[in-house]
Amino acid sequence: MALTTAQQALLLFKKWLGVGQSTIAREFYQEPYIGKSAILASQVWQESDQIPLTPVGFSASGQIIGVVQYFQDLALTQVAGLTSTGSFYSSNLVDAIPFYYGGSGGYNYTLKNSTSSSISFGVNDWIVDGDAGLLTFYNGVPSNMPPLITFYKYVGLHGVGGSSISASYAATASIATSASYALNGGGGSVISASWASSSISASYALTQSYTYITESVISSSFSISSSYALTASYSMNGGGSSPSASWASSSVSSSYATTISRKIRSSVPIVATYGASAVFDKMPAVTTEMDNGIRTKVNLAGASSASLAVTVKSTGSINSKLFVEYSYNENNWDYLGSSQNTPAVTINTIGSLMGIEIPITSSALSTVILRIVGIDGDGVTSPEIGNISLHIAYDL
């Protein structure tokens, strides 16, 4: 049976908002898996890697820290000519950072009416369109409009940037000297000498290249080559003695090269609780999946390394930790990192924790399914976990 029009519309609606549809019974903000669409190069936030996972240090509306700008209770302007829906606009709402960014809930939108009463997610079915700068109510319009919205906006560079500088450095020099001396005895003396040639040539240039996509790559090279040659001969006629000597050549060459590489980084939410908690009930000592309902599929082609970020709300036992496994078919699983049970985070501390960045095993560099597993629990303690995300690095 084909999908109904309502099912198709809801699927597209959730996809547009960046989440996957597990069931039509869930609202978009209840879906557990992120499902972002492909992004064109012209839509790239070039410095998105500089957006912190959690906004810190903002104290006033309009304040900019790095590539992020904070707006508190920004009043929107109603779009004229609408009756069945209420839509409101601000140019400052363009490039609003999505509410799910960072996986910790730090970028959630806060919406109020003009009397500062809260309008929660789901009330009148309001949606923020950060591409267009619109906020729209799809199921009636609350009283006391226009709305006031608190959010964070990306203010860094856009597009795929690049610049290059090229030059070359080479120095060549040569000097040659030849001389002859002859003394003829028997009736007279003649002394003759000649200085054949002396030449020096040199050229100087610099070679360096610089390019970047969200981060920079720098490479440079430097080389010097030189040669020196001297030939000389000496002869004396008068007794049959004729010594001669020659210095053929001496050459030295050297080269130096250095490369500094940078990485593009991205964050893939695996568990997004939006303020709730996921409980790992009586976490055992043996390797055990946290919840088979929180698996996600990702394409790791081109990735080089990864680290795990976990929000711990209630700790596990002293040695307990979570790590990431991958599979092609959800039957056979292996650890994602290049070493056993990695990338991982020890969960014996409350707070937002980040594990060590670990190279990804080469067999996982394709489209795979990820899951969260636990190990070294005590079989009694039940840690409470908030958001979990995998931070992936790509070498440029």
C-alpha positions as CSV (number, residue, x, y, z in Angstrom):
1,M,0.0,0.0,0.0
2,A,1.3,3.4,-0.9
3,L,2.0,6.1,1.6
4,T,-1.0,8.4,2.3
5,T,-0.7,12.1,1.5
6,A,-0.6,12.8,5.2
7,Q,2.2,10.4,5.8
8,Q,4.2,11.8,2.9
9,A,3.7,15.3,4.1
10,L,4.8,14.5,7.7
11,L,7.9,12.7,6.4
12,L,8.9,15.7,4.3
13,F,8.1,18.0,7.2
14,K,10.3,16.2,9.6
15,K,13.1,15.8,7.1
16,W,13.0,19.6,6.5
17,L,13.4,20.1,10.2
18,G,16.4,17.8,10.3
19,V,15.0,14.7,12.1
20,G,14.1,11.2,10.9
21,Q,10.5,9.8,11.1
22,S,10.3,6.7,13.3
23,T,6.5,6.9,13.6
24,I,3.7,9.3,12.6
25,A,2.6,9.3,16.3
26,R,5.6,11.4,17.3
27,E,5.9,15.2,16.9
28,F,9.2,16.4,15.3
29,Y,10.7,17.4,18.6
30,Q,10.1,14.0,20.0
31,E,11.9,12.1,17.3
32,P,15.1,10.5,18.7
33,Y,17.3,10.5,15.5
34,I,18.7,13.4,13.5
35,G,18.2,13.1,9.8
36,K,19.7,16.1,8.1
37,S,19.4,16.6,4.3
38,A,22.4,17.1,2.0
39,I,23.8,20.6,1.9
40,L,25.0,22.4,-1.2
41,A,28.4,24.2,-1.1
42,S,26.7,27.6,-1.4
43,Q,24.9,26.9,1.9
44,V,28.0,26.0,3.8
45,W,28.7,27.9,7.1
46,Q,32.5,28.1,6.4
47,E,33.4,28.5,10.1
48,S,30.7,26.3,11.6
49,D,33.5,24.2,13.3
50,Q,34.1,27.3,15.5
51,I,30.5,27.2,16.9
52,P,30.9,25.8,20.5
53,L,28.9,22.8,21.4
54,T,27.4,24.7,24.3
55,P,27.1,28.6,24.2
56,V,29.1,30.1,27.1
57,G,29.8,33.7,28.2
58,F,26.8,35.6,26.6
59,S,25.3,38.3,28.9
60,A,23.5,40.8,26.6
61,S,21.3,40.6,23.6
62,G,23.2,41.3,20.4
63,Q,26.6,40.2,21.9
64,I,29.0,38.4,19.5
65,I,31.5,35.9,20.7
66,G,33.5,34.3,17.9
67,V,31.1,33.3,15.1
68,V,28.0,33.3,17.3
69,Q,25.6,36.1,18.1
70,Y,23.1,36.0,21.0
71,F,19.6,37.5,20.7
72,Q,17.3,37.7,23.8
73,D,13.6,38.4,23.4
74,L,13.9,39.7,19.9
75,A,10.6,41.1,18.7
76,L,9.5,39.8,15.3
77,T,7.4,41.6,12.7
78,Q,4.2,40.1,11.4
79,V,4.1,39.1,7.7
80,A,1.2,41.0,6.1
81,G,-1.7,39.4,4.3
82,L,-2.0,36.1,6.3
83,T,-5.3,35.0,7.9
84,S,-5.2,31.3,8.6
85,T,-1.7,31.3,9.9
86,G,0.5,33.8,11.7
87,S,4.0,34.3,10.3
88,F,6.6,36.7,11.7
89,Y,9.9,37.8,10.3
90,S,13.3,39.3,11.3
91,S,16.4,39.5,9.2
92,N,18.3,38.6,12.4
93,L,16.6,35.3,12.4
94,V,18.3,34.3,9.2
95,D,21.1,31.8,10.0
96,A,19.6,31.0,13.4
97,I,21.6,28.0,14.8
98,P,19.4,25.0,14.9
99,F,17.9,24.1,18.3
100,Y,19.5,20.6,18.2
101,Y,23.1,21.8,17.6
102,G,25.6,20.4,20.0
103,G,23.1,17.8,21.3
104,S,23.0,19.4,24.8
105,G,20.0,21.6,24.4
106,G,22.0,24.7,24.9
107,Y,20.8,26.2,21.6
108,N,17.1,25.6,22.2
109,Y,14.8,28.4,21.1
110,T,12.8,30.2,23.8
111,L,9.5,31.8,22.6
112,K,7.3,34.2,24.5
113,N,4.3,36.4,23.7
114,S,4.6,40.2,24.0
115,T,3.8,40.0,27.8
116,S,6.7,37.6,28.3
117,S,4.5,34.5,28.9
118,S,6.2,31.3,27.6
119,I,5.1,29.6,24.4
120,S,6.4,26.0,24.6
121,F,7.3,23.8,21.6
122,G,4.0,22.3,20.2
123,V,1.8,25.2,21.3
124,N,0.0,26.4,18.2
125,D,2.5,24.3,16.2
126,W,5.2,27.0,15.7
127,I,8.2,26.5,13.5
128,V,11.4,28.5,13.0
129,D,12.8,28.7,9.4
130,G,16.4,29.9,9.9
131,D,16.9,29.9,6.1
132,A,14.2,32.5,5.5
133,G,14.2,34.3,8.9
134,L,10.5,33.2,9.6
135,L,8.6,32.0,12.6
136,T,5.2,30.6,11.7
137,F,2.2,29.3,13.8
138,Y,0.4,26.6,11.9
139,N,-2.5,26.0,14.2
140,G,-3.9,29.3,15.3
141,V,-2.1,32.4,16.6
142,P,-1.6,33.0,20.3
143,S,-2.8,36.2,21.9
144,N,-0.5,39.1,22.7
145,M,1.6,39.1,19.5
146,P,4.2,39.8,18.1
147,P,6.2,37.0,19.7
148,L,9.6,37.5,21.4
149,I,12.3,34.9,20.6
150,T,15.6,34.1,22.2
151,F,18.1,32.2,20.0
152,Y,21.7,32.1,18.7
153,K,22.8,33.1,15.2
154,Y,25.7,32.1,13.1
155,V,27.7,35.3,11.9
156,G,30.8,33.7,10.4
157,L,31.8,33.4,6.8
158,H,29.7,31.6,4.2
159,G,30.5,29.5,1.2
160,V,33.5,27.3,0.3
161,G,36.5,29.6,0.6
162,G,39.9,29.3,-0.8
163,S,43.0,31.3,-1.6
164,S,46.4,30.4,-3.0
165,I,49.8,32.0,-3.2
166,S,52.5,30.3,-5.3
167,A,56.1,31.1,-5.8
168,S,59.4,29.1,-6.0
169,Y,62.7,29.4,-4.4
170,A,65.9,28.1,-6.1
171,A,69.4,29.3,-6.0
172,T,72.0,28.1,-8.3
173,A,75.6,29.3,-8.4
174,S,78.7,28.1,-10.2
175,I,82.2,29.4,-10.2
176,A,84.9,28.0,-12.5
177,T,88.5,28.9,-12.6
178,S,91.1,27.6,-15.0
179,A,94.7,28.7,-15.2
180,S,97.9,27.6,-16.9
181,Y,101.5,28.5,-16.2
182,A,104.5,27.6,-18.4
183,L,108.2,28.3,-18.1
184,N,110.3,27.5,-21.1
185,G,114.1,27.4,-20.6
186,G,116.7,27.4,-23.3
187,G,117.1,30.8,-24.8
188,G,114.6,32.8,-23.0
189,S,111.9,32.9,-20.5
190,V,108.3,33.4,-21.1
191,I,105.6,33.5,-18.5
192,S,102.0,33.3,-19.5
193,A,98.8,32.9,-17.5
194,S,95.2,33.1,-18.2
195,W,92.1,33.4,-15.9
196,A,89.5,31.6,-17.8
197,S,86.2,32.6,-16.4
198,S,84.3,33.4,-13.3
199,S,80.6,33.3,-13.3
200,I,77.9,33.5,-10.6
201,S,74.2,33.3,-11.2
202,A,71.4,33.2,-8.7
203,S,67.6,33.4,-8.6
204,Y,65.4,33.8,-5.7
205,A,61.7,33.0,-5.3
206,L,59.3,31.7,-2.7
207,T,56.9,28.8,-3.0
208,Q,54.0,28.5,-0.6
209,S,50.3,27.4,-1.0
210,Y,47.4,28.1,1.3
211,T,43.9,26.7,1.0
212,Y,41.0,26.0,3.3
213,I,37.5,24.7,3.5
214,T,36.3,25.8,7.0
215,E,39.9,25.4,8.2
216,S,43.2,26.0,6.6
217,V,45.9,23.9,5.1
218,I,49.4,25.2,4.7
219,S,52.3,23.7,2.8
220,S,55.6,25.1,1.9
221,S,58.8,23.9,0.3
222,F,62.4,25.3,0.2
223,S,65.4,24.1,-1.8
224,I,68.9,25.1,-2.5
225,S,71.3,23.6,-4.9
226,S,74.9,24.7,-5.7
227,S,78.0,23.4,-7.4
228,Y,81.6,24.3,-7.4
229,A,84.2,23.2,-9.8
230,L,87.9,24.0,-10.2
231,T,90.4,22.7,-12.8
232,A,94.0,23.5,-12.9
233,S,97.1,22.2,-14.7
234,Y,100.8,22.9,-14.2
235,S,103.7,21.8,-16.4
236,M,107.4,22.5,-16.5
237,N,109.5,21.6,-19.5
238,G,113.2,21.2,-19.0
239,G,114.0,17.8,-17.6
240,G,111.2,15.6,-18.5
241,S,109.3,16.2,-15.3
242,S,105.6,17.0,-15.9
243,P,103.4,17.0,-12.8
244,S,99.7,17.7,-13.3
245,A,96.6,17.9,-11.0
246,S,92.9,18.5,-11.3
247,W,90.0,19.1,-8.9
248,A,87.0,17.7,-10.7
249,S,83.9,18.9,-8.9
250,S,82.2,19.3,-5.6
251,S,78.4,19.7,-5.3
252,V,76.0,20.1,-2.4
253,S,72.2,20.0,-2.6
254,S,69.6,20.2,0.1
255,S,65.8,20.4,0.3
256,Y,63.4,21.2,3.1
257,A,59.7,20.8,3.1
258,T,57.0,21.2,5.8
259,T,53.2,20.6,5.8
260,I,50.7,21.7,8.4
261,S,47.3,20.0,8.0
262,R,44.0,21.0,9.4
263,K,40.7,19.1,9.9
264,I,37.0,19.7,9.2
265,R,34.9,18.5,12.2
266,S,31.3,17.6,12.5
267,S,29.0,16.5,15.2
268,V,26.5,13.6,14.9
269,P,23.9,13.3,17.7
270,I,23.2,9.7,18.6
271,V,21.0,10.4,21.6
272,A,19.1,13.7,21.8
273,T,17.0,13.8,25.0
274,Y,16.0,17.5,24.9
275,G,16.1,17.9,28.7
276,A,15.1,14.3,29.6
277,S,17.3,11.4,30.7
278,A,18.1,8.0,29.4
279,V,18.7,5.5,32.2
280,F,21.2,2.6,31.8
281,D,19.5,0.2,34.2
282,K,21.9,-1.6,36.5
283,M,24.8,-1.2,34.0
284,P,26.7,-4.5,33.9
285,A,30.4,-5.2,33.8
286,V,30.2,-7.0,30.4
287,T,29.8,-5.2,27.1
288,T,26.1,-4.4,26.8
289,E,24.1,-2.1,24.5
290,M,22.6,0.9,26.3
291,D,19.3,0.8,24.3
292,N,18.7,-0.8,20.9
293,G,16.2,1.9,20.0
294,I,18.9,4.6,19.8
295,R,21.0,3.4,16.9
296,T,21.8,5.8,14.0
297,K,23.2,5.4,10.5
298,V,26.1,7.6,9.3
299,N,28.4,7.8,6.3
300,L,32.0,7.9,7.6
301,A,33.7,7.9,4.2
302,G,36.7,10.2,4.3
303,A,36.7,10.5,8.1
304,S,40.0,10.1,10.0
305,S,39.2,10.2,13.8
306,A,36.4,10.6,16.3
307,S,35.7,11.4,19.9
308,L,32.6,10.7,22.0
309,A,30.7,13.4,24.0
310,V,28.3,12.5,26.8
311,T,26.2,14.5,29.2
312,V,26.1,12.6,32.5
313,K,23.3,13.5,34.9
314,S,23.8,10.7,37.4
315,T,27.1,8.8,37.5
316,G,27.8,5.1,37.0
317,S,30.2,3.1,39.0
318,I,33.9,4.2,39.3
319,N,35.2,2.4,36.2
320,S,32.0,2.4,34.0
321,K,32.3,3.9,30.5
322,L,30.4,4.2,27.3
323,F,31.8,3.6,23.9
324,V,30.8,3.4,20.2
325,E,30.4,0.3,18.1
326,Y,29.6,0.0,14.4
327,S,27.9,-2.5,12.1
328,Y,26.9,-3.0,8.5
329,N,23.9,-5.2,9.2
330,E,23.0,-4.7,12.9
331,N,24.0,-8.3,13.7
332,N,27.8,-8.2,13.8
333,W,29.3,-5.3,15.8
334,D,32.8,-4.1,16.4
335,Y,34.4,-1.1,18.2
336,L,34.6,2.0,16.0
337,G,38.1,3.2,17.1
338,S,41.5,1.7,16.1
339,S,41.9,0.3,19.7
340,Q,39.6,-1.9,21.7
341,N,36.4,-0.3,23.2
342,T,36.9,3.2,21.7
343,P,36.1,6.0,21.2
344,A,34.9,6.1,24.9
345,V,34.0,8.3,27.8
346,T,34.2,7.3,31.5
347,I,30.9,8.2,33.2
348,N,32.0,8.5,36.8
349,T,31.6,12.3,36.8
350,I,28.5,14.5,36.4
351,G,28.6,17.0,33.5
352,S,29.3,17.3,29.8
353,L,32.3,15.0,29.1
354,M,34.4,14.6,26.1
355,G,36.6,11.5,25.4
356,I,40.0,11.3,23.7
357,E,40.0,11.6,19.9
358,I,40.8,8.2,18.4
359,P,41.6,7.2,14.8
360,I,38.6,5.4,13.2
361,T,39.3,1.8,12.1
362,S,39.6,1.6,8.4
363,S,36.9,-1.0,8.0
364,A,34.3,1.5,9.3
365,L,35.0,4.2,6.7
366,S,31.7,3.8,4.8
367,T,28.0,3.9,5.6
368,V,27.6,2.1,8.9
369,I,25.1,1.9,11.9
370,L,26.3,3.2,15.2
371,R,25.2,2.2,18.7
372,I,26.2,3.0,22.3
373,V,27.4,0.3,24.6
374,G,28.5,0.2,28.2
375,I,31.2,-1.7,30.0
376,D,32.7,-2.1,33.5
377,G,29.5,-1.3,35.4
378,D,28.9,-2.9,38.8
379,G,25.5,-4.4,37.9
380,V,23.8,-2.2,40.6
381,T,24.3,1.4,39.7
382,S,22.0,2.9,37.0
383,P,23.6,6.0,35.5
384,E,21.3,8.7,33.9
385,I,22.6,10.0,30.6
386,G,21.5,13.1,28.7
387,N,22.7,13.7,25.1
388,I,25.3,11.6,23.4
389,S,27.1,12.8,20.2
390,L,30.0,11.6,18.1
391,H,32.5,14.3,16.9
392,I,34.1,13.3,13.6
393,A,37.2,14.8,12.1
394,Y,38.0,14.8,8.4
395,D,41.6,15.5,7.2
396,L,41.9,18.2,4.5
